[in-house]
Amino acid sequence: MNKVVITVVGKDTVGILAKICSYLAENDVNVCDIAQTIVQGYFNMMMIVDTEKATKPFAKLGSELTKLGVGIGLHIRCQKAEIFEKMHRI
């Protein structure tokens, strides 16, 4: 499994989850776990996904998700799980 952590932050709007999950499905990325919350109109989501069968390399997925986020007013960040875990141990 190639685990990737995706974080999404921004003003809440209709269809955020649908747009992100549609992009992931179109690129054969499997959503393993997801947590989201809305606090005073601000959307926050963390996803664990598996990119093992992805049709694009990690860097391309990350840059396209960043562009998708900009288009809908969100900050989307992708990190490989092992990097994410090491960063949060320090």
Chimera marker file (.cmm) of the C-alpha trace (Angstrom):
<marker_set name="trace">
<marker id="1" x="0.000" y="0.000" z="0.000" r="1" g="1" b="0" radius="0.5"/>
<marker id="2" x="1.207" y="3.517" z="-0.864" r="1" g="1" b="0" radius="0.5"/>
<marker id="3" x="-0.431" y="5.620" z="1.830" r="1" g="1" b="0" radius="0.5"/>
<marker id="4" x="-0.816" y="9.354" z="1.271" r="1" g="1" b="0" radius="0.5"/>
<marker id="5" x="-2.236" y="11.943" z="3.670" r="1" g="1" b="0" radius="0.5"/>
<marker id="6" x="-4.426" y="14.616" z="2.071" r="1" g="1" b="0" radius="0.5"/>
<marker id="7" x="-5.472" y="17.665" z="4.071" r="1" g="1" b="0" radius="0.5"/>
<marker id="8" x="-8.104" y="20.147" z="2.949" r="1" g="1" b="0" radius="0.5"/>
<marker id="9" x="-8.832" y="23.483" z="4.629" r="1" g="1" b="0" radius="0.5"/>
<marker id="10" x="-11.020" y="26.415" z="3.598" r="1" g="1" b="0" radius="0.5"/>
<marker id="11" x="-14.398" y="28.088" z="3.646" r="1" g="1" b="0" radius="0.5"/>
<marker id="12" x="-17.196" y="25.528" z="3.552" r="1" g="1" b="0" radius="0.5"/>
<marker id="13" x="-19.114" y="25.226" z="0.279" r="1" g="1" b="0" radius="0.5"/>
<marker id="14" x="-21.401" y="22.652" z="-1.298" r="1" g="1" b="0" radius="0.5"/>
<marker id="15" x="-19.666" y="19.770" z="-3.087" r="1" g="1" b="0" radius="0.5"/>
<marker id="16" x="-16.160" y="19.843" z="-1.625" r="1" g="1" b="0" radius="0.5"/>
<marker id="17" x="-16.091" y="16.142" z="-0.763" r="1" g="1" b="0" radius="0.5"/>
<marker id="18" x="-17.749" y="15.194" z="-4.056" r="1" g="1" b="0" radius="0.5"/>
<marker id="19" x="-15.207" y="17.118" z="-6.160" r="1" g="1" b="0" radius="0.5"/>
<marker id="20" x="-12.186" y="15.726" z="-4.348" r="1" g="1" b="0" radius="0.5"/>
<marker id="21" x="-13.471" y="12.138" z="-4.250" r="1" g="1" b="0" radius="0.5"/>
<marker id="22" x="-14.463" y="12.298" z="-7.932" r="1" g="1" b="0" radius="0.5"/>
<marker id="23" x="-10.927" y="13.369" z="-8.837" r="1" g="1" b="0" radius="0.5"/>
<marker id="24" x="-9.458" y="10.555" z="-6.740" r="1" g="1" b="0" radius="0.5"/>
<marker id="25" x="-11.788" y="7.934" z="-8.255" r="1" g="1" b="0" radius="0.5"/>
<marker id="26" x="-10.989" y="9.098" z="-11.806" r="1" g="1" b="0" radius="0.5"/>
<marker id="27" x="-7.307" y="8.465" z="-11.025" r="1" g="1" b="0" radius="0.5"/>
<marker id="28" x="-7.769" y="5.072" z="-9.304" r="1" g="1" b="0" radius="0.5"/>
<marker id="29" x="-6.873" y="6.387" z="-5.851" r="1" g="1" b="0" radius="0.5"/>
<marker id="30" x="-8.641" y="4.511" z="-3.058" r="1" g="1" b="0" radius="0.5"/>
<marker id="31" x="-9.914" y="6.389" z="0.009" r="1" g="1" b="0" radius="0.5"/>
<marker id="32" x="-8.993" y="4.342" z="3.100" r="1" g="1" b="0" radius="0.5"/>
<marker id="33" x="-10.095" y="6.703" z="5.858" r="1" g="1" b="0" radius="0.5"/>
<marker id="34" x="-11.601" y="10.158" z="6.114" r="1" g="1" b="0" radius="0.5"/>
<marker id="35" x="-12.400" y="12.646" z="8.867" r="1" g="1" b="0" radius="0.5"/>
<marker id="36" x="-13.965" y="16.032" z="8.359" r="1" g="1" b="0" radius="0.5"/>
<marker id="37" x="-15.394" y="18.799" z="10.426" r="1" g="1" b="0" radius="0.5"/>
<marker id="38" x="-16.913" y="22.212" z="9.902" r="1" g="1" b="0" radius="0.5"/>
<marker id="39" x="-16.206" y="24.863" z="12.523" r="1" g="1" b="0" radius="0.5"/>
<marker id="40" x="-17.960" y="28.233" z="12.203" r="1" g="1" b="0" radius="0.5"/>
<marker id="41" x="-18.182" y="27.897" z="8.426" r="1" g="1" b="0" radius="0.5"/>
<marker id="42" x="-14.636" y="26.578" z="7.887" r="1" g="1" b="0" radius="0.5"/>
<marker id="43" x="-14.145" y="23.137" z="6.361" r="1" g="1" b="0" radius="0.5"/>
<marker id="44" x="-11.316" y="20.876" z="7.559" r="1" g="1" b="0" radius="0.5"/>
<marker id="45" x="-10.704" y="17.372" z="6.238" r="1" g="1" b="0" radius="0.5"/>
<marker id="46" x="-7.984" y="14.760" z="6.518" r="1" g="1" b="0" radius="0.5"/>
<marker id="47" x="-7.944" y="11.719" z="4.256" r="1" g="1" b="0" radius="0.5"/>
<marker id="48" x="-5.743" y="8.648" z="4.128" r="1" g="1" b="0" radius="0.5"/>
<marker id="49" x="-5.628" y="7.310" z="0.582" r="1" g="1" b="0" radius="0.5"/>
<marker id="50" x="-3.868" y="4.462" z="-1.207" r="1" g="1" b="0" radius="0.5"/>
<marker id="51" x="-2.109" y="5.453" z="-4.441" r="1" g="1" b="0" radius="0.5"/>
<marker id="52" x="-0.778" y="1.980" z="-5.256" r="1" g="1" b="0" radius="0.5"/>
<marker id="53" x="-3.005" y="1.649" z="-8.349" r="1" g="1" b="0" radius="0.5"/>
<marker id="54" x="-3.039" y="5.351" z="-9.244" r="1" g="1" b="0" radius="0.5"/>
<marker id="55" x="-2.886" y="6.221" z="-12.927" r="1" g="1" b="0" radius="0.5"/>
<marker id="56" x="-0.569" y="9.197" z="-12.260" r="1" g="1" b="0" radius="0.5"/>
<marker id="57" x="2.611" y="9.631" z="-10.226" r="1" g="1" b="0" radius="0.5"/>
<marker id="58" x="2.389" y="11.123" z="-6.721" r="1" g="1" b="0" radius="0.5"/>
<marker id="59" x="3.798" y="14.521" z="-7.762" r="1" g="1" b="0" radius="0.5"/>
<marker id="60" x="1.216" y="14.911" z="-10.531" r="1" g="1" b="0" radius="0.5"/>
<marker id="61" x="-1.661" y="13.914" z="-8.229" r="1" g="1" b="0" radius="0.5"/>
<marker id="62" x="-0.470" y="16.436" z="-5.650" r="1" g="1" b="0" radius="0.5"/>
<marker id="63" x="-0.127" y="19.304" z="-8.107" r="1" g="1" b="0" radius="0.5"/>
<marker id="64" x="-3.515" y="18.602" z="-9.690" r="1" g="1" b="0" radius="0.5"/>
<marker id="65" x="-5.213" y="18.440" z="-6.289" r="1" g="1" b="0" radius="0.5"/>
<marker id="66" x="-3.569" y="21.751" z="-5.354" r="1" g="1" b="0" radius="0.5"/>
<marker id="67" x="-4.961" y="23.306" z="-8.565" r="1" g="1" b="0" radius="0.5"/>
<marker id="68" x="-8.381" y="21.797" z="-7.870" r="1" g="1" b="0" radius="0.5"/>
<marker id="69" x="-8.286" y="23.378" z="-4.418" r="1" g="1" b="0" radius="0.5"/>
<marker id="70" x="-7.343" y="26.799" z="-5.762" r="1" g="1" b="0" radius="0.5"/>
<marker id="71" x="-10.249" y="26.582" z="-8.194" r="1" g="1" b="0" radius="0.5"/>
<marker id="72" x="-12.737" y="26.078" z="-5.364" r="1" g="1" b="0" radius="0.5"/>
<marker id="73" x="-11.060" y="28.301" z="-2.774" r="1" g="1" b="0" radius="0.5"/>
<marker id="74" x="-9.403" y="25.592" z="-0.671" r="1" g="1" b="0" radius="0.5"/>
<marker id="75" x="-5.898" y="24.710" z="0.435" r="1" g="1" b="0" radius="0.5"/>
<marker id="76" x="-5.234" y="21.046" z="-0.452" r="1" g="1" b="0" radius="0.5"/>
<marker id="77" x="-1.962" y="19.410" z="0.548" r="1" g="1" b="0" radius="0.5"/>
<marker id="78" x="-0.709" y="15.876" z="-0.157" r="1" g="1" b="0" radius="0.5"/>
<marker id="79" x="2.093" y="14.160" z="1.722" r="1" g="1" b="0" radius="0.5"/>
<marker id="80" x="3.373" y="10.621" z="1.656" r="1" g="1" b="0" radius="0.5"/>
<marker id="81" x="2.346" y="9.004" z="4.932" r="1" g="1" b="0" radius="0.5"/>
<marker id="82" x="5.893" y="8.124" z="5.978" r="1" g="1" b="0" radius="0.5"/>
<marker id="83" x="6.984" y="11.764" z="5.608" r="1" g="1" b="0" radius="0.5"/>
<marker id="84" x="3.891" y="12.987" z="7.450" r="1" g="1" b="0" radius="0.5"/>
<marker id="85" x="4.567" y="10.587" z="10.339" r="1" g="1" b="0" radius="0.5"/>
<marker id="86" x="8.245" y="11.560" z="10.603" r="1" g="1" b="0" radius="0.5"/>
<marker id="87" x="7.420" y="15.273" z="10.573" r="1" g="1" b="0" radius="0.5"/>
<marker id="88" x="5.018" y="14.846" z="13.450" r="1" g="1" b="0" radius="0.5"/>
<marker id="89" x="7.474" y="12.868" z="15.593" r="1" g="1" b="0" radius="0.5"/>
<marker id="90" x="9.887" y="15.786" z="15.873" r="1" g="1" b="0" radius="0.5"/>
<link id1="1" id2="2" r="1" g="1" b="0" radius="0.2"/>
<link id1="2" id2="3" r="1" g="1" b="0" radius="0.2"/>
<link id1="3" id2="4" r="1" g="1" b="0" radius="0.2"/>
<link id1="4" id2="5" r="1" g="1" b="0" radius="0.2"/>
<link id1="5" id2="6" r="1" g="1" b="0" radius="0.2"/>
<link id1="6" id2="7" r="1" g="1" b="0" radius="0.2"/>
<link id1="7" id2="8" r="1" g="1" b="0" radius="0.2"/>
<link id1="8" id2="9" r="1" g="1" b="0" radius="0.2"/>
<link id1="9" id2="10" r="1" g="1" b="0" radius="0.2"/>
<link id1="10" id2="11" r="1" g="1" b="0" radius="0.2"/>
<link id1="11" id2="12" r="1" g="1" b="0" radius="0.2"/>
<link id1="12" id2="13" r="1" g="1" b="0" radius="0.2"/>
<link id1="13" id2="14" r="1" g="1" b="0" radius="0.2"/>
<link id1="14" id2="15" r="1" g="1" b="0" radius="0.2"/>
<link id1="15" id2="16" r="1" g="1" b="0" radius="0.2"/>
<link id1="16" id2="17" r="1" g="1" b="0" radius="0.2"/>
<link id1="17" id2="18" r="1" g="1" b="0" radius="0.2"/>
<link id1="18" id2="19" r="1" g="1" b="0" radius="0.2"/>
<link id1="19" id2="20" r="1" g="1" b="0" radius="0.2"/>
<link id1="20" id2="21" r="1" g="1" b="0" radius="0.2"/>
<link id1="21" id2="22" r="1" g="1" b="0" radius="0.2"/>
<link id1="22" id2="23" r="1" g="1" b="0" radius="0.2"/>
<link id1="23" id2="24" r="1" g="1" b="0" radius="0.2"/>
<link id1="24" id2="25" r="1" g="1" b="0" radius="0.2"/>
<link id1="25" id2="26" r="1" g="1" b="0" radius="0.2"/>
<link id1="26" id2="27" r="1" g="1" b="0" radius="0.2"/>
<link id1="27" id2="28" r="1" g="1" b="0" radius="0.2"/>
<link id1="28" id2="29" r="1" g="1" b="0" radius="0.2"/>
<link id1="29" id2="30" r="1" g="1" b="0" radius="0.2"/>
<link id1="30" id2="31" r="1" g="1" b="0" radius="0.2"/>
<link id1="31" id2="32" r="1" g="1" b="0" radius="0.2"/>
<link id1="32" id2="33" r="1" g="1" b="0" radius="0.2"/>
<link id1="33" id2="34" r="1" g="1" b="0" radius="0.2"/>
<link id1="34" id2="35" r="1" g="1" b="0" radius="0.2"/>
<link id1="35" id2="36" r="1" g="1" b="0" radius="0.2"/>
<link id1="36" id2="37" r="1" g="1" b="0" radius="0.2"/>
<link id1="37" id2="38" r="1" g="1" b="0" radius="0.2"/>
<link id1="38" id2="39" r="1" g="1" b="0" radius="0.2"/>
<link id1="39" id2="40" r="1" g="1" b="0" radius="0.2"/>
<link id1="40" id2="41" r="1" g="1" b="0" radius="0.2"/>
<link id1="41" id2="42" r="1" g="1" b="0" radius="0.2"/>
<link id1="42" id2="43" r="1" g="1" b="0" radius="0.2"/>
<link id1="43" id2="44" r="1" g="1" b="0" radius="0.2"/>
<link id1="44" id2="45" r="1" g="1" b="0" radius="0.2"/>
<link id1="45" id2="46" r="1" g="1" b="0" radius="0.2"/>
<link id1="46" id2="47" r="1" g="1" b="0" radius="0.2"/>
<link id1="47" id2="48" r="1" g="1" b="0" radius="0.2"/>
<link id1="48" id2="49" r="1" g="1" b="0" radius="0.2"/>
<link id1="49" id2="50" r="1" g="1" b="0" radius="0.2"/>
<link id1="50" id2="51" r="1" g="1" b="0" radius="0.2"/>
<link id1="51" id2="52" r="1" g="1" b="0" radius="0.2"/>
<link id1="52" id2="53" r="1" g="1" b="0" radius="0.2"/>
<link id1="53" id2="54" r="1" g="1" b="0" radius="0.2"/>
<link id1="54" id2="55" r="1" g="1" b="0" radius="0.2"/>
<link id1="55" id2="56" r="1" g="1" b="0" radius="0.2"/>
<link id1="56" id2="57" r="1" g="1" b="0" radius="0.2"/>
<link id1="57" id2="58" r="1" g="1" b="0" radius="0.2"/>
<link id1="58" id2="59" r="1" g="1" b="0" radius="0.2"/>
<link id1="59" id2="60" r="1" g="1" b="0" radius="0.2"/>
<link id1="60" id2="61" r="1" g="1" b="0" radius="0.2"/>
<link id1="61" id2="62" r="1" g="1" b="0" radius="0.2"/>
<link id1="62" id2="63" r="1" g="1" b="0" radius="0.2"/>
<link id1="63" id2="64" r="1" g="1" b="0" radius="0.2"/>
<link id1="64" id2="65" r="1" g="1" b="0" radius="0.2"/>
<link id1="65" id2="66" r="1" g="1" b="0" radius="0.2"/>
<link id1="66" id2="67" r="1" g="1" b="0" radius="0.2"/>
<link id1="67" id2="68" r="1" g="1" b="0" radius="0.2"/>
<link id1="68" id2="69" r="1" g="1" b="0" radius="0.2"/>
<link id1="69" id2="70" r="1" g="1" b="0" radius="0.2"/>
<link id1="70" id2="71" r="1" g="1" b="0" radius="0.2"/>
<link id1="71" id2="72" r="1" g="1" b="0" radius="0.2"/>
<link id1="72" id2="73" r="1" g="1" b="0" radius="0.2"/>
<link id1="73" id2="74" r="1" g="1" b="0" radius="0.2"/>
<link id1="74" id2="75" r="1" g="1" b="0" radius="0.2"/>
<link id1="75" id2="76" r="1" g="1" b="0" radius="0.2"/>
<link id1="76" id2="77" r="1" g="1" b="0" radius="0.2"/>
<link id1="77" id2="78" r="1" g="1" b="0" radius="0.2"/>
<link id1="78" id2="79" r="1" g="1" b="0" radius="0.2"/>
<link id1="79" id2="80" r="1" g="1" b="0" radius="0.2"/>
<link id1="80" id2="81" r="1" g="1" b="0" radius="0.2"/>
<link id1="81" id2="82" r="1" g="1" b="0" radius="0.2"/>
<link id1="82" id2="83" r="1" g="1" b="0" radius="0.2"/>
<link id1="83" id2="84" r="1" g="1" b="0" radius="0.2"/>
<link id1="84" id2="85" r="1" g="1" b="0" radius="0.2"/>
<link id1="85" id2="86" r="1" g="1" b="0" radius="0.2"/>
<link id1="86" id2="87" r="1" g="1" b="0" radius="0.2"/>
<link id1="87" id2="88" r="1" g="1" b="0" radius="0.2"/>
<link id1="88" id2="89" r="1" g="1" b="0" radius="0.2"/>
<link id1="89" id2="90" r="1" g="1" b="0" radius="0.2"/>
</marker_set>
